[in-house]
Amino acid sequence: MRAYSSLFFALTAISSVMAHPIQQVRELTIIGREQSIRLPRQDSSAAFDVLTTGHKAFKDNLAATDPGLLQRLADDGQAPPFMFLGCSDSRVNEGTVFNAAPGTFFSQRNIANQFQPNDQNAQAVLSYAVAVLGVEHVIVMGHYGCGGVAASIASAPTSGIDAANSAVQAWIQPIREIFQTSSRSEIVELRNKNAAAGGLIEEPEINEPGFRALVEENVKATVSRMASHSVMTNHFAALQAGNATLARRSGPAGPLKNVFIHGWVYDIETGEVSDLGVSVGPPGVAVPPAPFQAVAAAADKAAASHSSGAAHGTPAASEPVPSATSSPAAVVTPAAVSDPAVSADPVVTSSVAVPVASSAAAAAPTYTLEVTPIKRRRGMTRIFQRSQHTHRITLITMHAYKKLCFALAAISLVYAGPIYESRENDENTLNILSTGHKEFKKHMLATNPGLLQKLADDGQAPPFLFLGCSDSRVNEATVFNAAPGTFFSQRNIANEFLSNDLNSQAVLSYAVAALGVEHVIVMGHYGCGGVAASIASAPKSGIDAASSAVQAWIQPIREIFQTSSRREIVELRKKNAANGDHVEPPGIKDVWLIRMVVSTAGFRALVEENVRFTVNRIASNSVITNHYAALQADNTTVVRRAGPQGPLKDVFIHGWVYDIETGDISDLGISVGPPGKTVPPGPFKKIVTKPRKTSL
């Protein structure tokens, strides 16, 4: 019977491939934003109309251009080539600037794109990106006109500092130290000018040379900190050892990949991206050339554009992308490796040839049936693994043991023909971003040529703060088809907001107290890897720096799972207890077996409960409670960084969840607002909890 089952699934895989074109899941399609618009300030309920319109445009566009993309990303799991560390600024969303399809960037967004040794939030994102997802490029991108960097140049508050300002000031202190100690000439000159002026130092103008220099130096410091972090030094040491494999959460294990860290800067006036020339890679490995101009050339171009009175916000024509020959690849060695490498068990593969009929025998591709034992998989899904001349589709199956015993077998079909440009070519991988960036600039020029300059001149005034997961499938600007200036953002693993996390607290503080946002949107998503890991058994031994950071970050979700009284979660706890000590992460889909179904109801319920807890933590944070108290006192105005000051705005906090398979958004019905104020109705359908089938 078992042999019959294996044959059945093998034939299913073959017939599936022969009946349908092979999907190139890692090829990044360009997503146009013809319907994206600048958001005017409006009443709270009307503000949601832009989100529903944008979300519909997102789904319509996918249906027209790549209708299977979301399902593939759900079935196969995310495998982004890039991790993005950028500022929370609403004008600098990576999905927009690089016109990127879902699945491109695993992201961390915080004020002034920082990475600090004591920041568990950003460390967990880096750890998961490198050690679990296998990203090959880490992009650190600052931007000129950064509010966090500007605040580090201005005088620090000396009295009357409240909770909101306190969090921001603590977060930007490392940048203030760079400003006070840097020997770079532009920064020294600005320090001297400020000292000569005396008194209260205001934030600098956007094109002040010392300000621009500090933006660049902050990016360089972030790249340096990341390269010397134990996650990276361990990874580089494992690469040099040459015997380590990466056990990904999605897809088969494989050899460790080279990881490169790049430092770029974005010009919010022109839309240009420039390379700071500080890329770091494994010792002895050539760093692929960046697909963007070096910052010095870009600066000359920008100066010429400003002096010639270029039209407001009109992006300059794209310069030719430097070729590999025009910019020799540099070899940059990171800080000395100090931590021991952690190796993983290899995956053994056996192969047997399978003949396939073809009308063009001479050019016919050959197929190979591979049976690969995989120890750590759960669920029934397809996994795609691609290299230069292969395309692998894997079916994972399980059979019953007690109620559930997870014995795993993978049946892989390999198509031996050129499918796409291999990700082994790191230079071409980076050029994906160059292509997307050109599309972004072309779109802005055609639809709203003055928007970028207007956002630079007037400053950002986003109506929304978005708190979402780092997951590459859940970019807010993409999901809502949003124009620059829409979302001030915090992205972290599993969309958490913790009382001891200065990173996310600074973002909330700045959004509410400085920018005057009116809606805080907490959006989780089904199939969240961080939530799944909190259901699985925690590592008991041999935990390395990467796993340690992730486990510490998801501990609050693990506590929700262990204590929740919600029926679906209680059932999943009992099921896990019956299956023994070691519990694997759950799959995203219900898996139907003979006379039983492995239900994901508990997994989905925990995703929703985690959003509820995040909404509650934000609502009870002193930034929000102080804001609500000031509203009731009715005698306070907000001094915004951008735009005129005015009366405090009502702030509402919403809890939504995104379905990565369908692209649908649901409202959990847990919105919070100021005492006595009516919460505007959410624009998306509310979730109705229904009993889920657990047996046939």
DOZAZA-364612 format. One record per residue (C-alpha): residue in three letters; x, y, z. Coordinates in steps of 0.001 Angstrom, whole numbers, plus 500000, padded with zeros to 6 digits. Each point is the difference from the previous one (the first is absolute). Example, Ala and Ser with C-alpha at 12.3 -4.5 7.8 and 13.67 -1.06 7.14 Angstrom:
# DOZAZA-364612
PT    aa       xx       yy       zz
PT   Ala   512300   495500   507800
PT   Ser   501370   503440   499340
//
This chain:
# DOZAZA-364612
PT    aa       xx       yy       zz
PT   Met   500000   500000   500000
PT   Arg   502816   502363   500852
PT   Ala   501733   499281   496694
PT   Tyr   496710   500658   498197
PT   Ser   499659   503334   501770
PT   Ser   503500   501024   498992
PT   Leu   499336   499060   496377
PT   Phe   496694   501901   500070
PT   Phe   501608   503195   501220
PT   Ala   502853   499656   497494
PT   Leu   497558   499623   497117
PT   Thr   497988   502944   501342
PT   Ala   503109   502159   499941
PT   Ile   500906   498951   496460
PT   Ser   496493   500536   498637
PT   Ser   499790   503372   501702
PT   Val   503171   501215   498329
PT   Met   499134   498620   496586
PT   Ala   496500   501481   500080
PT   His   501022   503500   501063
PT   Pro   502915   502294   499240
PT   Ile   502659   499928   502671
PT   Gln   499495   503039   502195
PT   Gln   503097   502111   500454
PT   Val   499261   500851   503575
PT   Arg   503149   501991   500698
PT   Glu   499727   502192   496913
PT   Leu   498897   503378   501296
PT   Thr   497256   501586   497959
PT   Ile   499541   503727   499732
PT   Ile   496868   501245   501701
PT   Gly   498665   503255   498605
PT   Arg   498289   502520   502244
PT   Glu   497865   501926   497553
PT   Gln   497367   500607   502660
PT   Ser   502296   501128   502809
PT   Ile   499284   503545   501136
PT   Arg   501127   502601   502483
PT   Leu   497907   499821   503157
PT   Pro   498332   503242   501070
PT   Arg   499071   500448   503633
PT   Gln   496376   499092   500525
PT   Asp   497614   498709   502617
PT   Ser   500921   496720   501695
PT   Ser   497512   497715   498284
PT   Ala   500652   501451   496535
PT   Ala   503742   499396   500403
PT   Phe   499271   496285   499794
PT   Asp   498541   500411   496507
PT   Val   503497   500413   498613
PT   Leu   501035   496693   501571
PT   Thr   497062   498076   498578
PT   Thr   500532   501538   496564
PT   Gly   503713   499246   500112
PT   His   499463   496451   501263
PT   Lys   497538   499300   497184
PT   Ala   502511   501362   497478
PT   Phe   502677   497704   501469
PT   Lys   497800   496921   499619
PT   Asp   498789   500997   496536
PT   Asn   503575   500531   498854
PT   Leu   501097   496582   501246
PT   Ala   496996   498347   498391
PT   Ala   500999   501560   496683
PT   Thr   503786   499547   500151
PT   Asp   500770   496981   502207
PT   Pro   496859   498407   501443
PT   Gly   501872   497102   501595
PT   Leu   502654   502035   501831
PT   Leu   498359   500238   503421
PT   Gln   499078   496320   500065
PT   Arg   503524   499000   498991
PT   Leu   501523   502183   502691
PT   Ala   497619   498458   502537
PT   Asp   500609   496417   498867
PT   Asp   503735   500267   499494
PT   Gly   500773   502386   502811
PT   Gln   501916   503229   499654
PT   Ala   503571   499937   498724
PT   Pro   500874   503672   499530
PT   Pro   503400   500801   498507
PT   Phe   500189   503240   501990
PT   Met   499732   501207   503557
PT   Phe   499216   503703   500180
PT   Leu   500857   502229   502969
PT   Gly   498516   503431   499433
PT   Cys   498473   502983   501720
PT   Ser   496367   500058   501144
PT   Asp   499518   503149   497888
PT   Ser   496825   499859   497887
PT   Arg   501872   501247   496925
PT   Val   502495   497126   499924
PT   Asn   498141   496710   499683
PT   Glu   502125   497299   498396
PT   Gly   497036   498457   498213
PT   Thr   499303   503327   498291
PT   Val   503527   501271   499334
PT   Phe   501003   496700   498379
PT   Asn   496533   499210   498607
PT   Ala   500422   496560   501511
PT   Ala   497672   497031   499786
PT   Pro   498926   498134   503155
PT   Gly   502775   497670   501134
PT   Thr   502890   502373   499287
PT   Phe   501006   501666   503297
PT   Phe   500064   498670   503552
PT   Ser   499894   503312   501842
PT   Gln   500833   501868   503159
PT   Arg   498816   503610   500135
PT   Asn   500923   502312   502845
PT   Ile   500817   503653   500572
PT   Ala   503181   500934   498109
PT   Asn   500778   496438   498813
PT   Gln   502035   498996   503049
PT   Phe   501464   496694   501153
PT   Gln   501120   500037   503614
PT   Pro   501729   497198   501972
PT   Asn   497355   500166   502738
PT   Asp   496984   500122   497658
PT   Gln   498310   496593   500135
PT   Asn   497447   501097   497406
PT   Ala   502402   500611   497101
PT   Gln   502318   497165   501073
PT   Ala   497162   497486   499763
PT   Val   499200   501209   496475
PT   Leu   503624   499668   498862
PT   Ser   500261   496593   501646
PT   Tyr   496890   498613   498344
PT   Ala   500907   501490   496620
PT   Val   503493   498514   499897
PT   Ala   499685   496749   501961
PT   Val   496470   498915   499030
PT   Leu   499058   501639   496704
PT   Gly   503427   500009   498403
PT   Val   500019   503562   498652
PT   Glu   503029   500884   497922
PT   His   499993   503791   500256
PT   Val   499329   502279   502962
PT   Ile   499119   503505   498822
PT   Val   500448   502857   502498
PT   Met   498411   503082   498464
PT   Gly   499941   503409   501641
PT   His   498476   503090   498436
PT   Tyr   500792   503691   499798
PT   Gly   497617   502109   502052
PT   Cys   499679   497305   502685
PT   Gly   498112   501373   503014
PT   Gly   501829   497762   502469
PT   Val   503394   501197   498764
PT   Ala   498807   503642   499983
PT   Ala   498843   499669   503611
PT   Ser   503440   498712   501006
PT   Ile   501548   503235   498685
PT   Ala   497519   502284   501764
PT   Ser   500235   500852   503675
PT   Ala   498774   497232   502266
PT   Pro   497031   500877   502238
PT   Thr   501149   501112   503448
PT   Ser   496695   500154   501867
PT   Gly   496383   498945   499801
PT   Ile   500856   496880   498025
PT   Asp   497049   497603   499796
PT   Ala   499817   496278   499328
PT   Ala   499747   500427   496238
PT   Asn   502965   502340   499669
PT   Ser   502021   497930   502459
PT   Ala   499736   496854   497869
PT   Val   501050   501818   496841
PT   Gln   502928   501766   501670
PT   Ala   501291   496737   501466
PT   Trp   499725   498280   496616
PT   Ile   501926   502663   498047
PT   Gln   502762   500409   502606
PT   Pro   502474   497841   497998
PT   Ile   499574   502340   497009
PT   Arg   500507   503022   502247
PT   Glu   503289   498417   501101
PT   Ile   501077   499571   496368
PT   Phe   499245   503667   499412
PT   Gln   501993   501089   503070
PT   Thr   503056   497851   499221
PT   Ser   500256   499748   496203
PT   Ser   503055   501485   498335
PT   Arg   498330   500288   496601
PT   Ser   500505   503571   498784
PT   Glu   496347   500814   499249
PT   Ile   498915   498814   503442
PT   Val   502833   501834   501768
PT   Glu   499023   503192   498175
PT   Leu   496359   499622   501044
PT   Arg   501012   499365   503621
PT   Asn   502117   503123   499996
PT   Lys   497196   502052   498449
PT   Asn   497544   498776   502628
PT   Ala   502449   500756   502804
PT   Ala   500550   503525   498681
PT   Ala   496256   500601   499762
PT   Gly   499464   499029   503626
PT   Gly   496652   499569   501684
PT   Leu   497364   497612   498682
PT   Ile   501088   498142   496867
PT   Glu   497196   499294   497531
PT   Glu   499846   497096   497572
PT   Pro   502006   500670   496826
PT   Glu   498675   500595   496508
PT   Ile   499745   496927   497788
PT   Asn   502955   500918   497767
PT   Glu   502371   501082   502775
PT   Pro   503282   498144   499134
PT   Gly   500654   499001   503605
PT   Phe   496493   498554   500279
PT   Arg   500428   497970   496812
PT   Ala   503413   498815   501174
PT   Leu   498569   498835   503323
PT   Val   497305   498009   498181
PT   Glu   502790   498224   498105
PT   Glu   502160   499441   503077
PT   Asn   497051   498500   501841
PT   Val   499514   497465   497180
PT   Lys   503697   499144   500111
PT   Ala   499823   499460   503769
PT   Thr   496986   497694   499571
PT   Val   501783   497925   497352
PT   Ser   503039   499703   502270
PT   Arg   497920   498922   503011
PT   Met   498184   497357   497984
PT   Ala   503205   498609   498512
PT   Ser   501555   499607   503446
PT   His   496900   498459   501592
PT   Ser   500321   496352   501064
PT   Val   497265   498913   497577
PT   Met   502172   501163   497098
PT   Thr   503380   498965   501385
PT   Asn   498637   496520   500769
PT   His   498567   499781   496499
PT   Phe   503283   501083   498400
PT   Ala   501925   497507   502162
PT   Ala   497654   497197   498955
PT   Leu   500522   500923   496357
PT   Gln   503754   499787   500435
PT   Ala   499668   496631   501747
PT   Gly   498247   498769   496874
PT   Asn   497907   497333   501698
PT   Ala   496878   501763   501192
PT   Thr   496511   499870   498537
PT   Leu   497048   502275   500442
PT   Ala   496824   498384   501367
PT   Arg   497385   502345   498617
PT   Arg   496468   500153   501321
PT   Ser   498740   499839   496404
PT   Gly   501764   497962   497368
PT   Pro   502631   497311   500323
PT   Ala   503194   500525   501904
PT   Gly   503049   500937   497985
PT   Pro   503475   501495   500209
PT   Leu   500410   503379   501643
PT   Lys   499912   502969   497652
PT   Asn   502353   502939   499867
PT   Val   498370   502999   501680
PT   Phe   500915   503560   499055
PT   Ile   499089   503148   501926
PT   His   499572   503210   497992
PT   Gly   499661   503648   501015
PT   Trp   497813   502177   497789
PT   Val   498325   503387   500333
PT   Tyr   496751   501265   498469
PT   Asp   499313   503571   498928
PT   Ile   496394   500825   500872
PT   Glu   500024   503001   497652
PT   Thr   501140   498261   496824
PT   Gly   499231   496343   500701
PT   Glu   503626   499043   499309
PT   Val   501741   497128   501818
PT   Ser   503771   500255   500490
PT   Asp   502644   497555   501176
PT   Leu   502289   501036   502874
PT   Gly   502679   497469   499015
PT   Val   500099   498295   503410
PT   Ser   498777   496529   499042
PT   Val   501243   497100   502102
PT   Gly   500137   496306   499136
PT   Pro   501607   496759   501183
PT   Pro   503803   500170   500362
PT   Gly   501713   499499   496666
PT   Val   496800   500189   497946
PT   Ala   499575   502760   497422
PT   Val   497065   502277   500749
PT   Pro   497723   500341   496953
PT   Pro   499881   503548   498621
PT   Ala   496956   502040   500989
PT   Pro   497523   500824   497222
PT   Phe   499817   503668   501067
PT   Gln   502342   502945   499645
PT   Ala   502612   500703   502620
PT   Val   498873   502725   502375
PT   Ala   502554   502571   498824
PT   Ala   498762   499864   496395
PT   Ala   496402   500101   501178
PT   Ala   500744   503050   502170
PT   Asp   501468   501894   497043
PT   Lys   496950   499129   497940
PT   Ala   497626   501117   502760
PT   Ala   501827   503316   500417
PT   Ala   499718   500661   496284
PT   Ser   496309   499134   500089
PT   His   499309   502397   502906
PT   Ser   502036   502861   498494
PT   Ser   498272   499697   496618
PT   Gly   496542   500388   501528
PT   Ala   498734   496554   499088
PT   Ala   496245   499516   500075
PT   His   498707   499163   503453
PT   Gly   500110   496299   500681
PT   Thr   500872   498999   496457
PT   Pro   502334   497022   500296
PT   Ala   503064   500386   497861
PT   Ala   500495   497558   497171
PT   Ser   501644   496775   501136
PT   Glu   503706   499755   499395
PT   Pro   501418   496868   498444
PT   Val   500614   497292   502568
PT   Pro   503711   499436   500473
PT   Ser   501158   496707   498570
PT   Ala   502174   497481   501733
PT   Thr   502937   501209   497955
PT   Ser   499508   503705   500660
PT   Ser   500025   499575   503762
PT   Pro   502387   497310   501200
PT   Ala   498673   497776   502774
PT   Ala   501599   500736   503337
PT   Val   500987   497502   502648
PT   Val   499054   501259   503449
PT   Thr   500866   498059   503122
PT   Pro   497689   500399   503013
PT   Ala   501050   500142   503616
PT   Ala   501941   497028   501302
PT   Val   497956   496859   500531
PT   Ser   499721   499278   503702
PT   Asp   497080   497632   500407
PT   Pro   500105   496280   499093
PT   Ala   498070   498873   496952
PT   Val   496996   497778   500421
PT   Ser   499639   497239   497452
PT   Ala   496823   498249   498871
PT   Asp   499269   496496   498754
PT   Pro   500152   499539   496239
PT   Val   497040   498747   497984
PT   Val   500617   496763   498078
PT   Thr   498351   499617   496598
PT   Ser   499546   496883   497865
PT   Ser   498974   500224   496356
PT   Val   498442   497774   497347
PT   Ala   499379   500987   496375
PT   Val   496424   500279   498703
PT   Pro   499447   500078   496204
PT   Val   497610   502633   498672
PT   Ala   498481   499955   496507
PT   Ser   500585   503026   497793
PT   Ser   499305   500952   496400
PT   Ala   503364   501727   499752
PT   Ala   502368   497314   501149
PT   Ala   503162   501873   499124
PT   Ala   499145   502977   502191
PT   Ala   497928   498140   502566
PT   Pro   500835   500646   503632
PT   Thr   500760   496996   502185
PT   Tyr   498356   499426   503333
PT   Thr   501398   498414   503105
PT   Leu   497932   498654   502843
PT   Glu   501726   500629   503305
PT   Val   498925   498603   503341
PT   Thr   501375   502148   502792
PT   Pro   499597   499252   503727
PT   Ile   499103   503161   501886
PT   Lys   499848   499846   503778
PT   Arg   498510   503347   500860
PT   Arg   496953   500659   497888
PT   Arg   496348   500007   500819
PT   Gly   496980   500445   497819
PT   Met   499356   499226   496377
PT   Thr   501325   502582   497633
PT   Arg   502133   500623   496958
PT   Ile   503499   501283   500380
PT   Phe   501893   501629   497148
PT   Gln   503768   500031   499830
PT   Arg   501642   501508   496963
PT   Ser   503535   500234   498756
PT   Gln   501356   500872   496581
PT   His   498833   496865   498227
PT   Thr   497548   498384   502400
PT   His   496482   500507   501157
PT   Arg   498954   497810   502889
PT   Ile   496439   499448   501137
PT   Thr   499699   498116   503269
PT   Leu   496950   498358   501524
PT   Ile   500179   499282   503703
PT   Thr   497821   497211   501389
PT   Met   499214   498648   503489
PT   His   498396   496833   501337
PT   Ala   498179   499263   503230
PT   Tyr   501847   498892   503073
PT   Lys   497957   499948   503179
PT   Lys   497750   502946   499236
PT   Leu   502728   501832   498134
PT   Cys   503556   498831   499463
PT   Phe   501963   502001   497561
PT   Ala   502102   497788   497749
PT   Leu   501057   502019   497029
PT   Ala   500873   499144   496450
PT   Ala   500653   502400   497170
PT   Ile   499515   499108   496375
PT   Ser   501739   502460   497720
PT   Leu   499695   500559   496306
PT   Val   502985   501669   498403
PT   Tyr   499650   501705   496633
PT   Ala   503461   499990   498430
PT   Gly   499824   503029   497769
PT   Pro   500856   503704   500317
PT   Ile   497105   501692   501789
PT   Tyr   501307   503373   501172
PT   Glu   503121   501907   500911
PT   Ser   501497   498283   502999
PT   Arg   500069   501735   503351
PT   Glu   503605   498848   500178
PT   Asn   500716   503074   497863
PT   Asp   499787   502562   502772
PT   Glu   500569   502959   497709
PT   Asn   496894   499145   497987
PT   Thr   498019   499491   503193
PT   Leu   500753   503594   500985
PT   Asn   498999   501168   496553
PT   Ile   496446   498902   500799
PT   Leu   499908   503035   502286
PT   Ser   501412   502292   497338
PT   Thr   497278   498916   497568
PT   Gly   497256   500521   502567
PT   His   501372   503385   500975
PT   Lys   499932   501180   496390
PT   Glu   496358   498932   499775
PT   Phe   499207   501938   503187
PT   Lys   501582   503187   498663
PT   Lys   498341   499616   496610
PT   His   496626   499558   501683
PT   Met   500476   503059   502231
PT   Leu   501032   502099   497004
PT   Ala   496918   498929   498063
PT   Thr   497374   500205   502735
PT   Asn   501077   502546   502632
PT   Pro   503281   501729   499119
PT   Gly   499777   502505   502857
PT   Leu   499309   497572   502830
PT   Leu   503550   499208   501118
PT   Gln   501057   503650   500115
PT   Lys   496799   500958   501796
PT   Leu   500562   497304   502649
PT   Ala   503577   501223   500415
PT   Asp   499013   503676   500249
PT   Asp   496936   499582   502219
PT   Gly   501199   497014   502004
PT   Gln   498126   496793   500527
PT   Ala   496548   500014   501594
PT   Pro   498816   496386   499711
PT   Pro   496488   499190   501226
PT   Phe   501034   496452   500974
PT   Leu   502550   498259   502196
PT   Phe   500408   496404   498846
PT   Leu   501304   497286   502325
PT   Gly   500457   496795   498042
PT   Cys   502135   496915   499674
PT   Ser   503399   499999   498291
PT   Asp   498679   497273   497671
PT   Ser   500858   500692   496353
PT   Arg   496438   499200   498909
PT   Val   498404   502741   502108
PT   Asn   501368   503362   498910
PT   Glu   497477   502693   500910
PT   Ala   500645   502271   497013
PT   Thr   499548   497030   497666
PT   Val   496925   498493   501668
PT   Phe   498253   503392   500054
PT   Asn   501523   501261   496733
PT   Ala   500951   503117   501936
PT   Ala   501769   503127   498809
PT   Pro   503056   501399   501809
PT   Gly   498926   501874   503127
PT   Thr   497269   497570   501083
PT   Phe   501448   497744   502712
PT   Phe   502493   500740   502762
PT   Ser   501137   496448   500724
PT   Gln   501455   497583   502498
PT   Arg   500731   496507   498699
PT   Asn   501187   497228   502271
PT   Ile   499602   496249   500389
PT   Ala   496344   499118   500732
PT   Asn   498837   503643   500323
PT   Glu   500751   500340   503710
PT   Phe   499985   503029   502278
PT   Leu   501789   499341   503286
PT   Ser   500377   502193   503059
PT   Asn   503787   499537   500059
PT   Asp   500530   500632   496279
PT   Leu   501321   503512   499458
PT   Asn   500017   499446   496226
PT   Ser   496225   499715   499521
PT   Gln   499200   502423   502842
PT   Ala   502046   502733   498307
PT   Val   498069   499414   496776
PT   Leu   496635   500258   501773
PT   Ser   501158   503090   501874
PT   Tyr   501180   501845   496913
PT   Ala   496927   499024   497992
PT   Val   497506   501244   502595
PT   Ala   501810   502935   501622
PT   Ala   502000   501407   497054
PT   Leu   498143   498974   496841
PT   Gly   496438   500005   501277
PT   Val   498849   496692   498483
PT   Glu   496319   499229   500513
PT   His   499931   496226   499550
PT   Val   502349   497317   501334
PT   Ile   499560   496779   498015
PT   Val   501281   496758   501491
PT   Met   499870   497354   497275
PT   Gly   500967   496389   500572
PT   His   499847   497306   497353
PT   Tyr   499097   496346   499809
PT   Gly   502983   497743   499477
PT   Cys   502267   502249   502092
PT   Gly   503344   498292   500577
PT   Gly   500554   501697   503353
PT   Val   496645   498793   501300
PT   Ala   500633   496499   498636
PT   Ala   503365   499863   501774
PT   Ser   498310   500917   503287
PT   Ile   497793   496903   499668
PT   Ala   502927   497685   499270
PT   Ser   502351   498648   502637
PT   Ala   502650   502472   501087
PT   Pro   503613   498949   499352
PT   Lys   501465   498291   503076
PT   Ser   503669   499800   499079
PT   Gly   502533   501271   497528
PT   Ile   498151   503287   499581
PT   Asp   502062   502542   498083
PT   Ala   499854   503777   499950
PT   Ala   497478   500094   497153
PT   Ser   497546   497563   501543
PT   Ser   500417   501599   503421
PT   Ala   498948   503433   498737
PT   Val   496898   498648   498262
PT   Gln   498955   497833   502944
PT   Ala   500318   502917   502422
PT   Trp   497924   502228   497704
PT   Ile   497122   497525   499573
PT   Gln   499837   499014   503684
PT   Pro   496953   502250   500644
PT   Ile   498089   498178   497244
PT   Arg   501025   496656   501470
PT   Glu   498505   501177   503303
PT   Ile   496731   500900   498243
PT   Phe   499922   496509   498494
PT   Gln   500643   498335   503364
PT   Thr   497369   501993   501911
PT   Ser   497215   500828   497525
PT   Ser   496547   498568   500731
PT   Arg   498836   500343   496396
PT   Arg   498567   496638   498932
PT   Glu   502083   499498   496853
PT   Ile   503229   500773   501852
PT   Val   499106   497712   502905
PT   Glu   499339   497159   497533
PT   Leu   503353   500571   498308
PT   Arg   501804   499987   503359
PT   Lys   498388   496675   500893
PT   Lys   500842   498522   496609
PT   Asn   503623   501085   500327
PT   Ala   500211   498534   503499
PT   Ala   498692   496662   498710
PT   Asn   502641   499934   497265
PT   Gly   502945   500018   502385
PT   Asp   502800   502323   500970
PT   His   501034   501269   496577
PT   Val   497438   502101   498129
PT   Glu   500584   501326   496477
PT   Pro   498677   503357   498732
PT   Pro   496486   499654   498565
PT   Gly   499240   500237   496311
PT   Ile   497941   502774   498486
PT   Lys   497335   497668   498571
PT   Asp   497743   497277   501327
PT   Val   501486   496641   498971
PT   Trp   497531   497215   499209
PT   Leu   501102   496496   500884
PT   Ile   498096   496736   500125
PT   Arg   497082   500507   502453
PT   Met   501464   503125   501544
PT   Val   501032   503554   499282
PT   Val   502947   501890   501390
PT   Ser   498278   503326   500677
PT   Thr   501779   503357   500053
PT   Ala   497191   501637   501982
PT   Gly   502226   500379   503068
PT   Phe   502782   501605   497950
PT   Arg   497607   502499   498423
PT   Ala   498430   500742   503385
PT   Leu   503408   500745   501518
PT   Val   500771   502431   497162
PT   Glu   496788   501844   500872
PT   Glu   500635   499928   503750
PT   Asn   503482   501404   499492
PT   Val   498491   502968   498135
PT   Arg   497513   500512   502854
PT   Phe   502811   500084   502551
PT   Thr   501975   502475   497892
PT   Val   496998   502332   499710
PT   Asn   499486   499821   503770
PT   Arg   503669   500696   500742
PT   Ile   500008   503045   497731
PT   Ala   496742   501325   501474
PT   Ser   501393   499717   503530
PT   Asn   503397   501520   499143
PT   Ser   500692   503358   501659
PT   Val   500342   501706   496600
PT   Ile   496360   499198   499227
PT   Thr   498594   500452   503514
PT   Asn   501729   503389   500291
PT   His   498651   500960   496590
PT   Tyr   496457   499040   501008
PT   Ala   500333   501920   503276
PT   Ala   501133   503088   498083
PT   Leu   497024   499656   497673
PT   Gln   497647   499955   502968
PT   Ala   501730   503029   501525
PT   Asp   499312   501774   496695
PT   Asn   502791   502514   500433
PT   Thr   502920   498487   498145
PT   Thr   501295   500464   496473
PT   Val   502366   497765   498125
PT   Val   503211   501547   498708
PT   Arg   500550   497950   496881
PT   Arg   503335   499746   498272
PT   Ala   498190   500437   496675
PT   Gly   497167   502443   499483
PT   Pro   498450   502551   502325
PT   Gln   499213   499203   503601
PT   Gly   496384   499403   500914
PT   Pro   497699   498256   502426
PT   Leu   500730   496404   500932
PT   Lys   498329   497442   497772
PT   Asp   498024   496976   501091
PT   Val   502119   496874   499595
PT   Phe   498389   496612   499353
PT   Ile   501733   496617   500219
PT   His   498777   497171   497776
PT   Gly   500725   496268   499845
PT   Trp   499873   498346   496583
PT   Val   501267   496741   498534
PT   Tyr   501194   499287   496457
PT   Asp   499552   496703   498162
PT   Ile   503188   499337   498020
PT   Glu   498203   497420   497824
PT   Thr   497104   502148   498820
PT   Gly   501227   503550   500632
PT   Asp   496869   500719   502058
PT   Ile   500049   502196   503111
PT   Ser   497691   499433   502944
PT   Asp   499132   502196   502966
PT   Leu   500233   498375   503436
PT   Gly   497491   502492   501412
PT   Ile   502260   501148   502845
PT   Ser   500597   503649   499089
PT   Val   500791   502412   502834
PT   Gly   499548   503764   500109
PT   Pro   499941   502912   502447
PT   Pro   497519   499620   502888
PT   Gly   496509   501034   498972
PT   Lys   500846   500137   496294
PT   Thr   498317   497814   497388
PT   Val   502492   497815   498153
PT   Pro   499518   500392   496238
PT   Pro   498822   496760   498390
PT   Gly   502774   497971   498429
PT   Pro   500054   499697   496209
PT   Phe   500466   496234   499938
PT   Lys   497756   497094   500858
PT   Lys   500041   498957   503633
PT   Ile   501087   496492   500894
PT   Val   497236   497672   501114
PT   Thr   501452   497160   502017
PT   Lys   498462   496684   498989
PT   Pro   500612   496488   501341
PT   Arg   502501   498235   497754
PT   Lys   499780   496365   498994
PT   Thr   502486   497762   501792
PT   Ser   499082   496542   498684
PT   Leu   498228   498332   497100
//
